[in-house]
Amino acid sequence: MLVVSLLLIFAGRKVIKALAFLVVGLIGSSIGGMFAAHYLTSLGSFGTVLGVLIGFVAGGLIGLLLVRVGIGLAVAYAAYLVTVDIVSSTVAAFVVGFVFFVVGWILYNKILSLVTALAGGFLLYDALRLYGLNPTISTILAVLVTLAGIWVNFRHRRRAKWTTPFETSV
């Protein structure tokens, strides 16, 4: 549980994307293999392998798309619920929900990094409590490690400045 929490905190976005690609890719490979066995019988086992590979890649890409859509829908639904509570107009709530769907769609990498880091922090707190640490110490450690993970996920990587062989730095 400790390793899973640290993975979620520091590399959660990559883990979720890899799992989505793998799980939906496996479903796609089974569907692709089924269609290939039915429609590509003239190619023999090569057709089946080809169908499985195409199904895996297509399913994996659909899985990545579903992660993005899911985050957009979650943000849109939250915005819709808040707007319905504030404004009595359902049409306004739908418009705000749609706008926030677009925002969630665009910012899904940032949102996914933040949500997985927070989920990993809660899991880390539970793991530390399971090992018998004091609740206060567990909370402090979980918050510090979660903040470090958020910093790692959101830091801007500086790119090395390329220089030509004839440039000199004086």
C-alpha positions, 0 to 999 in steps of 0.5 A: 500500500505504501508503494502504491501511494508513492506511485500515485503521488509522484507518477499518478498521471503516468500510472493511470494513463498506462492502466487505461491504455492496458485495460481498454487495449486488452478489451480491444484486442479481444474484440479485434481477435474475434473480428479477425478470426471471423473476417480475416480467415484467408490470412490464417493466424497472421490475420488473427495476430494482426486483428489482435494488435490493431484492436489493442492499439485502437482500444488503448487509444480509446482508453486514453480518450476515455480518461480525458472525457471522464475528467471533463465530465466530472468537472462539468458535473461539479460545475453544473451542481454548483450552478444549479444551487446558485442560479435557478436556471437549468439552461445556465447550469448546462451552459456553465457545465459545458464550459467547464467540460471544455476546461476539464478537457483542456486541463486534464493532465494537470487535473489528473496529476493533482487528483492522483497526488491527493488520492496517493496522499490519502492512501499514504496516510492510511498506510502510515496509520496501518504501520502504527504511526501517530495520527498527527505525524501521519498527517504531517508526513502525508501532507509533506509528501503529497506537496512534494509530489504535486511540486514534482508533477507541476514543476516546469522543466527547463530545456537546455539552451542549444548553442552552435559550435561557433558561439562563445559565452563571454 
